[in-house]
Amino acid sequence: MNNIIVYCEIDEGAVVDVSLELLTKGRKLADELKCQLEAVVIGSKTDGLEKELLPYGVDTLFVAQEDRLYPYLTLPHASILTTLFKEEKPQIALFGATSIGRDLAPRIASALKCGLTADCTSLEIGEHVDKKQKQDYQNLLYQIRPAFGGNIIATIINPETRPQMATVREGVMKKEILSPGYVGKIKMLDVAKYVNETDFVVQIIERHMETKKIDIKHAHIIVSGGYGVGSKENFALLFELAEVLGGEVGGSRAAVDAGYIPHERQVGQTGITVRPHLYIACGISGAVQHRAGMEESAMIISINKDPNAPITHIADYSIIGDVGDVIPKMIKYYKKNAK
């Protein structure tokens, strides 16, 4: 049918943010291609999700509801999606670059013998001219992502096979409701027709989930440090500043590799993509890999001894100085002037 389909991942009965971001982008792509936007949810806790999903401009919502699928048995999900894609024949299929999306998408791409681009940061519609074959391709999905360690931005196309599949990182796109009263269709899938007994040879008997202690992804203020902070002990200043500002502490890959800060606080291409109201970059040079994870912040303040550091080119305000001198003054004057 050549529509666009988005796999909407569910976590504890709620749709994860990256799926909503993909629906927002998918709606815009569908309008450009003059086609419909479809979404699919799979799980045992799907009741009422249409109220959350349809307002994003979903024309058809496929729901596969079956208690046996809970909690996230990968093989049944892959079987359902593969069969559904064969029936619907979408021209574009989008997944979040989560642990589940990164597991499912390659399985489906392999089954359908189509291409897949992982960890995209942008999606656009464009054309391509194959001069060797003397063939023009219209309305291709430009799958854009950093490559070669983030040193270049690659645009990848898949002109020959369908669907054009991509996983997209969370936080790189906005989520916006199209219309609270958007009218779309809901199609309940008969799960028994999409799976077989061999899909259930692996069962999850018990799950142990550790409570997440750090959440910089949703922080409105992030104080982030790089290798220029100098040491793990010096990061204590960043934690103090973050505490008085009511924010969280992040770090660059260089700071993580140096052991200054744990990996779960890493911001950048190989870490977490964030979009806070305020991002304070302390001793961070601003390599493209780091900028990919924070350049959409509403306001960026850079603190760096090097006036020519790349971070200064994207910062709204740049403070040229030593982190060890600047941060204590910021803490002092914020405490003094804060209400």
C-alpha positions as a Markdown table, in Angstrom:
| # | Residue | x | y | z |
|---|---|---|---|---|
| 1 | Met | 0.0 | 0.0 | 0.0 |
| 2 | Asn | 3.1 | 2.2 | 0.1 |
| 3 | Asn | 2.2 | 3.9 | 3.4 |
| 4 | Ile | 4.5 | 4.8 | 6.3 |
| 5 | Ile | 4.4 | 2.5 | 9.3 |
| 6 | Val | 5.8 | 3.2 | 12.8 |
| 7 | Tyr | 6.4 | 0.5 | 15.4 |
| 8 | Cys | 5.2 | 2.0 | 18.7 |
| 9 | Glu | 7.0 | 0.5 | 21.7 |
| 10 | Ile | 5.2 | 0.1 | 25.0 |
| 11 | Asp | 6.9 | 0.3 | 28.4 |
| 12 | Glu | 4.7 | -0.6 | 31.4 |
| 13 | Gly | 1.6 | 0.4 | 29.5 |
| 14 | Ala | 2.9 | 3.7 | 28.1 |
| 15 | Val | 4.2 | 4.5 | 24.7 |
| 16 | Val | 7.9 | 5.5 | 24.9 |
| 17 | Asp | 8.9 | 9.0 | 23.8 |
| 18 | Val | 10.9 | 8.0 | 20.7 |
| 19 | Ser | 7.8 | 6.3 | 19.2 |
| 20 | Leu | 5.8 | 9.6 | 19.6 |
| 21 | Glu | 8.7 | 11.5 | 18.0 |
| 22 | Leu | 8.6 | 9.1 | 15.1 |
| 23 | Leu | 4.9 | 9.5 | 14.7 |
| 24 | Thr | 5.4 | 13.3 | 14.5 |
| 25 | Lys | 8.1 | 12.9 | 11.9 |
| 26 | Gly | 6.2 | 10.1 | 10.1 |
| 27 | Arg | 3.1 | 12.4 | 9.8 |
| 28 | Lys | 5.2 | 15.1 | 8.1 |
| 29 | Leu | 6.8 | 12.5 | 5.7 |
| 30 | Ala | 3.4 | 11.0 | 4.9 |
| 31 | Asp | 2.0 | 14.5 | 4.0 |
| 32 | Glu | 5.0 | 15.1 | 1.8 |
| 33 | Leu | 4.5 | 11.8 | 0.1 |
| 34 | Lys | 0.7 | 12.1 | 0.0 |
| 35 | Cys | 0.3 | 8.7 | 1.7 |
| 36 | Gln | -1.1 | 7.5 | 5.0 |
| 37 | Leu | 0.6 | 7.1 | 8.4 |
| 38 | Glu | 0.1 | 3.7 | 10.1 |
| 39 | Ala | 1.2 | 2.6 | 13.6 |
| 40 | Val | 1.4 | -0.8 | 15.3 |
| 41 | Val | 1.4 | -1.7 | 19.0 |
| 42 | Ile | 1.9 | -5.2 | 20.4 |
| 43 | Gly | 1.4 | -6.3 | 24.0 |
| 44 | Ser | -1.0 | -7.1 | 26.7 |
| 45 | Lys | -1.5 | -3.5 | 28.0 |
| 46 | Thr | -2.8 | -1.8 | 24.9 |
| 47 | Asp | -6.3 | -0.6 | 26.1 |
| 48 | Gly | -6.8 | 3.1 | 25.6 |
| 49 | Leu | -3.5 | 3.7 | 23.7 |
| 50 | Glu | -5.5 | 4.9 | 20.7 |
| 51 | Lys | -6.4 | 8.0 | 22.7 |
| 52 | Glu | -2.6 | 8.8 | 22.9 |
| 53 | Leu | -1.6 | 7.7 | 19.4 |
| 54 | Leu | -4.3 | 8.8 | 17.0 |
| 55 | Pro | -3.9 | 12.6 | 17.8 |
| 56 | Tyr | -0.4 | 12.4 | 16.3 |
| 57 | Gly | -2.0 | 12.0 | 12.9 |
| 58 | Val | -2.2 | 8.2 | 12.8 |
| 59 | Asp | -4.6 | 7.1 | 10.0 |
| 60 | Thr | -4.6 | 3.4 | 10.9 |
| 61 | Leu | -3.6 | 1.9 | 14.2 |
| 62 | Phe | -2.9 | -1.9 | 14.2 |
| 63 | Val | -3.2 | -3.5 | 17.7 |
| 64 | Ala | -2.0 | -7.0 | 18.5 |
| 65 | Gln | -3.2 | -7.8 | 22.0 |
| 66 | Glu | -2.3 | -11.1 | 23.5 |
| 67 | Asp | -1.4 | -12.0 | 27.1 |
| 68 | Arg | 1.1 | -14.6 | 25.9 |
| 69 | Leu | 3.2 | -11.8 | 24.4 |
| 70 | Tyr | 3.9 | -10.1 | 27.7 |
| 71 | Pro | 6.5 | -9.1 | 28.5 |
| 72 | Tyr | 8.1 | -8.3 | 25.2 |
| 73 | Leu | 8.9 | -11.8 | 23.7 |
| 74 | Thr | 11.1 | -10.8 | 20.8 |
| 75 | Leu | 10.3 | -13.6 | 18.4 |
| 76 | Pro | 6.5 | -13.2 | 18.4 |
| 77 | His | 6.9 | -9.4 | 17.9 |
| 78 | Ala | 9.2 | -10.0 | 14.9 |
| 79 | Ser | 6.8 | -12.6 | 13.4 |
| 80 | Ile | 3.8 | -10.3 | 13.8 |
| 81 | Leu | 5.6 | -7.3 | 12.3 |
| 82 | Thr | 7.1 | -9.3 | 9.4 |
| 83 | Thr | 3.8 | -10.7 | 8.4 |
| 84 | Leu | 2.0 | -7.4 | 8.8 |
| 85 | Phe | 4.7 | -5.6 | 6.6 |
| 86 | Lys | 4.2 | -8.3 | 4.0 |
| 87 | Glu | 0.5 | -7.5 | 4.0 |
| 88 | Glu | 0.7 | -3.8 | 4.2 |
| 89 | Lys | 3.7 | -3.3 | 1.9 |
| 90 | Pro | 4.8 | 0.0 | 3.5 |
| 91 | Gln | 7.4 | 2.1 | 1.6 |
| 92 | Ile | 8.9 | 3.3 | 4.9 |
| 93 | Ala | 9.1 | 1.5 | 8.3 |
| 94 | Leu | 10.5 | 3.3 | 11.4 |
| 95 | Phe | 11.6 | 2.0 | 14.8 |
| 96 | Gly | 13.1 | 3.7 | 17.8 |
| 97 | Ala | 16.8 | 3.0 | 18.4 |
| 98 | Thr | 16.0 | 1.4 | 21.8 |
| 99 | Ser | 17.3 | -2.0 | 22.9 |
| 100 | Ile | 14.0 | -3.5 | 21.7 |
| 101 | Gly | 14.0 | -1.6 | 18.4 |
| 102 | Arg | 17.6 | -2.4 | 17.7 |
| 103 | Asp | 16.8 | -6.1 | 18.3 |
| 104 | Leu | 13.6 | -6.2 | 16.2 |
| 105 | Ala | 14.5 | -4.1 | 13.2 |
| 106 | Pro | 17.4 | -6.3 | 11.9 |
| 107 | Arg | 15.3 | -9.4 | 12.3 |
| 108 | Ile | 12.6 | -8.0 | 10.2 |
| 109 | Ala | 14.9 | -6.5 | 7.6 |
| 110 | Ser | 16.6 | -9.9 | 7.2 |
| 111 | Ala | 13.3 | -11.6 | 6.8 |
| 112 | Leu | 12.1 | -9.1 | 4.2 |
| 113 | Lys | 15.5 | -8.9 | 2.5 |
| 114 | Cys | 15.6 | -5.1 | 2.7 |
| 115 | Gly | 18.0 | -2.5 | 3.9 |
| 116 | Leu | 18.2 | -1.0 | 7.4 |
| 117 | Thr | 20.0 | 2.1 | 8.6 |
| 118 | Ala | 20.6 | 2.3 | 12.3 |
| 119 | Asp | 20.7 | 5.3 | 14.7 |
| 120 | Cys | 19.5 | 7.9 | 12.3 |
| 121 | Thr | 19.5 | 11.5 | 13.5 |
| 122 | Ser | 17.4 | 12.9 | 10.7 |
| 123 | Leu | 15.0 | 11.7 | 8.0 |
| 124 | Glu | 14.1 | 13.5 | 4.8 |
| 125 | Ile | 12.5 | 12.8 | 1.4 |
| 126 | Gly | 14.6 | 13.4 | -1.7 |
| 127 | Glu | 15.6 | 12.0 | -5.1 |
| 128 | His | 18.7 | 10.2 | -6.4 |
| 129 | Val | 20.2 | 9.9 | -9.9 |
| 130 | Asp | 22.1 | 6.7 | -10.7 |
| 131 | Lys | 24.4 | 7.9 | -13.5 |
| 132 | Lys | 25.8 | 4.5 | -14.1 |
| 133 | Gln | 22.4 | 2.9 | -14.5 |
| 134 | Lys | 20.9 | 6.1 | -16.0 |
| 135 | Gln | 18.0 | 5.8 | -13.6 |
| 136 | Asp | 16.2 | 8.5 | -11.6 |
| 137 | Tyr | 14.7 | 7.6 | -8.2 |
| 138 | Gln | 12.0 | 9.9 | -6.7 |
| 139 | Asn | 10.6 | 10.1 | -3.2 |
| 140 | Leu | 13.4 | 8.2 | -1.5 |
| 141 | Leu | 13.9 | 8.3 | 2.3 |
| 142 | Tyr | 17.2 | 10.0 | 3.1 |
| 143 | Gln | 18.4 | 8.2 | 6.2 |
| 144 | Ile | 20.9 | 10.6 | 7.8 |
| 145 | Arg | 23.3 | 9.6 | 10.6 |
| 146 | Pro | 26.8 | 10.3 | 11.8 |
| 147 | Ala | 29.5 | 7.9 | 10.5 |
| 148 | Phe | 33.2 | 7.2 | 10.9 |
| 149 | Gly | 33.1 | 8.1 | 14.6 |
| 150 | Gly | 31.0 | 11.1 | 13.9 |
| 151 | Asn | 33.5 | 12.8 | 11.7 |
| 152 | Ile | 31.1 | 12.9 | 8.7 |
| 153 | Ile | 27.3 | 13.0 | 8.3 |
| 154 | Ala | 26.2 | 10.2 | 5.9 |
| 155 | Thr | 23.1 | 10.2 | 3.9 |
| 156 | Ile | 22.0 | 6.6 | 3.1 |
| 157 | Ile | 19.4 | 5.6 | 0.6 |
| 158 | Asn | 17.7 | 2.3 | -0.3 |
| 159 | Pro | 16.4 | 2.7 | -3.8 |
| 160 | Glu | 15.8 | -1.0 | -4.8 |
| 161 | Thr | 14.0 | -2.7 | -1.9 |
| 162 | Arg | 11.0 | -2.0 | 0.3 |
| 163 | Pro | 10.3 | -1.1 | 3.0 |
| 164 | Gln | 13.0 | 1.5 | 3.6 |
| 165 | Met | 13.8 | 0.8 | 7.2 |
| 166 | Ala | 15.5 | 2.9 | 9.8 |
| 167 | Thr | 15.9 | 3.1 | 13.6 |
| 168 | Val | 16.0 | 6.6 | 15.0 |
| 169 | Arg | 17.7 | 7.8 | 18.2 |
| 170 | Glu | 15.5 | 9.2 | 21.0 |
| 171 | Gly | 15.5 | 12.9 | 21.5 |
| 172 | Val | 16.7 | 14.0 | 18.0 |
| 173 | Met | 13.2 | 14.8 | 16.8 |
| 174 | Lys | 10.3 | 16.7 | 18.4 |
| 175 | Lys | 7.0 | 15.1 | 19.4 |
| 176 | Glu | 4.0 | 17.3 | 18.6 |
| 177 | Ile | 0.3 | 16.3 | 18.6 |
| 178 | Leu | -1.3 | 17.1 | 15.2 |
| 179 | Ser | -4.8 | 17.3 | 16.4 |
| 180 | Pro | -6.5 | 16.2 | 19.7 |
| 181 | Gly | -9.6 | 15.1 | 17.7 |
| 182 | Tyr | -7.8 | 13.4 | 14.8 |
| 183 | Val | -9.9 | 10.5 | 13.5 |
| 184 | Gly | -8.1 | 7.3 | 12.6 |
| 185 | Lys | -9.1 | 3.7 | 12.2 |
| 186 | Ile | -8.3 | 0.9 | 14.7 |
| 187 | Lys | -7.6 | -2.6 | 13.4 |
| 188 | Met | -7.3 | -5.4 | 15.9 |
| 189 | Leu | -5.0 | -8.2 | 14.6 |
| 190 | Asp | -5.8 | -11.8 | 15.2 |
| 191 | Val | -2.5 | -12.8 | 16.8 |
| 192 | Ala | -3.0 | -16.5 | 16.1 |
| 193 | Lys | -2.8 | -15.8 | 12.3 |
| 194 | Tyr | 0.5 | -14.0 | 12.7 |
| 195 | Val | 2.5 | -16.4 | 14.9 |
| 196 | Asn | 3.1 | -20.1 | 15.2 |
| 197 | Glu | 4.1 | -22.5 | 18.0 |
| 198 | Thr | 7.8 | -22.2 | 17.2 |
| 199 | Asp | 7.7 | -18.5 | 18.1 |
| 200 | Phe | 7.1 | -19.4 | 21.7 |
| 201 | Val | 9.9 | -21.9 | 22.2 |
| 202 | Val | 11.6 | -19.3 | 24.3 |
| 203 | Gln | 9.8 | -18.0 | 27.4 |
| 204 | Ile | 10.7 | -15.4 | 30.0 |
| 205 | Ile | 10.2 | -17.1 | 33.3 |
| 206 | Glu | 11.2 | -14.3 | 35.6 |
| 207 | Arg | 12.4 | -10.7 | 35.3 |
| 208 | His | 14.6 | -8.6 | 37.6 |
| 209 | Met | 14.7 | -4.9 | 36.8 |
| 210 | Glu | 17.0 | -2.5 | 38.5 |
| 211 | Thr | 15.5 | 0.8 | 39.4 |
| 212 | Lys | 16.8 | 3.6 | 37.3 |
| 213 | Lys | 18.7 | 6.0 | 39.5 |
| 214 | Ile | 19.9 | 8.6 | 36.9 |
| 215 | Asp | 17.7 | 10.3 | 34.4 |
| 216 | Ile | 19.5 | 13.1 | 32.5 |
| 217 | Lys | 17.4 | 12.6 | 29.4 |
| 218 | His | 14.4 | 14.5 | 31.0 |
| 219 | Ala | 16.4 | 17.0 | 33.0 |
| 220 | His | 15.6 | 20.7 | 32.2 |
| 221 | Ile | 19.1 | 21.8 | 33.3 |
| 222 | Ile | 22.3 | 19.9 | 32.6 |
| 223 | Val | 25.8 | 20.8 | 33.8 |
| 224 | Ser | 28.1 | 18.7 | 31.6 |
| 225 | Gly | 31.8 | 18.3 | 32.0 |
| 226 | Gly | 34.6 | 17.2 | 29.6 |
| 227 | Tyr | 38.2 | 16.1 | 29.9 |
| 228 | Gly | 39.1 | 19.8 | 30.5 |
| 229 | Val | 37.5 | 19.5 | 34.0 |
| 230 | Gly | 40.7 | 17.8 | 34.9 |
| 231 | Ser | 39.8 | 15.1 | 37.4 |
| 232 | Lys | 37.0 | 13.1 | 39.0 |
| 233 | Glu | 37.4 | 15.2 | 42.1 |
| 234 | Asn | 36.9 | 18.4 | 40.1 |
| 235 | Phe | 33.5 | 17.0 | 38.9 |
| 236 | Ala | 32.3 | 17.6 | 42.5 |
| 237 | Leu | 32.0 | 21.3 | 41.5 |
| 238 | Leu | 29.7 | 20.4 | 38.7 |
| 239 | Phe | 27.5 | 18.3 | 41.0 |
| 240 | Glu | 27.3 | 21.2 | 43.4 |
| 241 | Leu | 26.3 | 23.6 | 40.7 |
| 242 | Ala | 23.7 | 21.2 | 39.3 |
| 243 | Glu | 22.3 | 20.8 | 42.8 |
| 244 | Val | 21.8 | 24.5 | 43.4 |
| 245 | Leu | 20.3 | 24.9 | 39.9 |
| 246 | Gly | 18.0 | 21.9 | 40.3 |
| 247 | Gly | 19.6 | 20.1 | 37.4 |
| 248 | Glu | 21.6 | 16.9 | 36.5 |
| 249 | Val | 25.2 | 16.3 | 35.7 |
| 250 | Gly | 26.4 | 14.9 | 32.3 |
| 251 | Gly | 29.7 | 14.4 | 30.6 |
| 252 | Ser | 31.5 | 13.9 | 27.3 |
| 253 | Arg | 32.9 | 10.7 | 26.1 |
| 254 | Ala | 36.4 | 11.9 | 26.9 |
| 255 | Ala | 35.4 | 12.5 | 30.5 |
| 256 | Val | 33.8 | 9.0 | 30.7 |
| 257 | Asp | 36.9 | 7.3 | 29.1 |
| 258 | Ala | 39.1 | 9.1 | 31.7 |
| 259 | Gly | 37.0 | 7.7 | 34.5 |
| 260 | Tyr | 35.7 | 11.1 | 35.7 |
| 261 | Ile | 32.0 | 10.2 | 35.4 |
| 262 | Pro | 30.0 | 7.0 | 34.8 |
| 263 | His | 28.8 | 6.0 | 31.3 |
| 264 | Glu | 25.1 | 6.4 | 32.2 |
| 265 | Arg | 25.7 | 10.2 | 32.3 |
| 266 | Gln | 27.4 | 10.4 | 28.9 |
| 267 | Val | 25.9 | 12.9 | 26.4 |
| 268 | Gly | 26.7 | 12.5 | 22.7 |
| 269 | Gln | 26.6 | 10.2 | 19.8 |
| 270 | Thr | 27.5 | 7.1 | 21.8 |
| 271 | Gly | 25.6 | 8.3 | 24.9 |
| 272 | Ile | 22.3 | 10.0 | 25.5 |
| 273 | Thr | 20.7 | 12.7 | 23.3 |
| 274 | Val | 19.3 | 15.5 | 25.4 |
| 275 | Arg | 17.4 | 18.7 | 24.7 |
| 276 | Pro | 17.3 | 20.6 | 28.0 |
| 277 | His | 16.2 | 24.2 | 28.6 |
| 278 | Leu | 19.8 | 25.0 | 29.7 |
| 279 | Tyr | 23.0 | 23.1 | 28.9 |
| 280 | Ile | 26.2 | 24.3 | 30.6 |
| 281 | Ala | 29.3 | 22.8 | 28.9 |
| 282 | Cys | 32.3 | 22.9 | 31.2 |
| 283 | Gly | 35.7 | 22.1 | 29.8 |
| 284 | Ile | 34.2 | 20.4 | 26.7 |
| 285 | Ser | 35.9 | 21.1 | 23.4 |
| 286 | Gly | 32.7 | 20.3 | 21.4 |
| 287 | Ala | 33.6 | 17.5 | 19.0 |
| 288 | Val | 30.9 | 16.6 | 16.5 |
| 289 | Gln | 30.1 | 13.4 | 18.4 |
| 290 | His | 29.2 | 15.4 | 21.5 |
| 291 | Arg | 27.4 | 18.2 | 19.7 |
| 292 | Ala | 25.1 | 15.5 | 18.1 |
| 293 | Gly | 23.7 | 14.8 | 21.5 |
| 294 | Met | 23.1 | 18.3 | 22.8 |
| 295 | Glu | 23.1 | 20.9 | 20.1 |
| 296 | Glu | 19.2 | 21.1 | 20.2 |
| 297 | Ser | 19.3 | 22.5 | 23.7 |
| 298 | Ala | 17.3 | 25.7 | 24.1 |
| 299 | Met | 20.3 | 27.6 | 25.6 |
| 300 | Ile | 23.9 | 26.6 | 25.7 |
| 301 | Ile | 26.6 | 28.2 | 27.9 |
| 302 | Ser | 30.2 | 27.2 | 27.3 |
| 303 | Ile | 33.0 | 27.5 | 29.9 |
| 304 | Asn | 36.3 | 26.9 | 28.3 |
| 305 | Lys | 39.9 | 28.3 | 28.4 |
| 306 | Asp | 40.1 | 28.0 | 24.6 |
| 307 | Pro | 38.2 | 30.8 | 22.9 |
| 308 | Asn | 38.5 | 28.9 | 19.6 |
| 309 | Ala | 37.0 | 25.6 | 20.9 |
| 310 | Pro | 34.2 | 24.3 | 18.6 |
| 311 | Ile | 31.7 | 24.4 | 21.4 |
| 312 | Thr | 31.9 | 28.2 | 21.3 |
| 313 | His | 30.5 | 28.3 | 17.8 |
| 314 | Ile | 27.1 | 26.8 | 18.9 |
| 315 | Ala | 27.0 | 28.3 | 22.4 |
| 316 | Asp | 24.6 | 31.2 | 23.1 |
| 317 | Tyr | 27.0 | 32.5 | 25.7 |
| 318 | Ser | 30.7 | 31.7 | 26.1 |
| 319 | Ile | 32.7 | 32.2 | 29.2 |
| 320 | Ile | 36.5 | 32.1 | 28.6 |
| 321 | Gly | 38.2 | 30.9 | 31.7 |
| 322 | Asp | 39.2 | 28.0 | 33.9 |
| 323 | Val | 36.3 | 25.8 | 35.1 |
| 324 | Gly | 37.9 | 25.7 | 38.6 |
| 325 | Asp | 37.6 | 29.5 | 38.8 |
| 326 | Val | 34.3 | 30.1 | 37.1 |
| 327 | Ile | 32.1 | 27.4 | 38.6 |
| 328 | Pro | 32.6 | 28.4 | 42.3 |
| 329 | Lys | 31.7 | 32.0 | 41.3 |
| 330 | Met | 28.5 | 30.8 | 39.6 |
| 331 | Ile | 27.6 | 28.8 | 42.7 |
| 332 | Lys | 28.3 | 31.7 | 45.0 |
| 333 | Tyr | 26.3 | 34.3 | 43.0 |
| 334 | Tyr | 23.4 | 32.0 | 42.2 |
| 335 | Lys | 23.0 | 31.2 | 45.9 |
| 336 | Lys | 23.3 | 34.9 | 46.7 |
| 337 | Asn | 20.7 | 36.1 | 44.2 |
| 338 | Ala | 18.3 | 33.2 | 44.1 |
| 339 | Lys | 15.0 | 33.7 | 45.7 |
